[in-house]
Amino acid sequence: MAGIRGFDNWLGVVLGSPDPVALAHFYRDLLGWEIAAEEPAWVTMQLRDAEGKGLPANLAFQLETSYTRPVWPNEPGRQEMQFHLDVAVTDVEAAVADAIALGAVLAEFQPQDDVRVMLDPDGHPFCLFLSR
C-alpha cells in the first residue's frame, strides 16, 4: 500500500498558541506568506509556489487556552517541543537578524555550526539553515 486510502495530497501543520492571531502575524512577517483566514481562535496561512499558485498545504495556528511554552533543548519534567520547522535561507546570519527584529529569540543551545535554532514568540523552535 502506498499511503492511506483516500489521501487527497493535502497536508497542514498546526501550531498551538495562547494568541494564534499574534503568532500567525509573526510567521506572516517571517515567511512572507499571506493569511488566508483569521478568527480569534484559528488562523490559516496559504502556502504558494514561486508563481503564486496555492500549494496543497497550509500552516495554521490554533488557540490553546492551557498552552505551556516548550523548552529547548528538552529537559526532564518540562514541556517538550512537539516538532520544529526548518526554514531554508540564502544568508543565515541576515535571516537570524531579521527573525530577532520580528520577535524571535536565538536559542541558547545551538547543536550545529551551520544551523541556527530560533524560538518564535510562543517558544516553538524553528531552524534557519543555508539553502543548497
C-alpha angles and dihedrals in degrees: 000000000000100000134319120319113261096018104158096202093251123124131180132191118209126197119200115227142170086225110027094176093056092045092048090051089051091054092042089057094040097049102024093233122142125245108243099187131006130192127153093259102031134036128174132195121206114226115216136188124238091277093052097255114145115252125220091255141068142189114229137183123213130194113250108187092191095041116164116200112238122232126227122240099027117259126195111264094012130105108276124213112259094212139323136232122241115213120191115214136174094226116030098191093048090048091050090053091048093048091050091049088054094052106274123130127220106241115242092227114064112180097184133045095218098045129064118210111212131184120221119222090275094047099257108146120234127178126223112205136170113269112235 
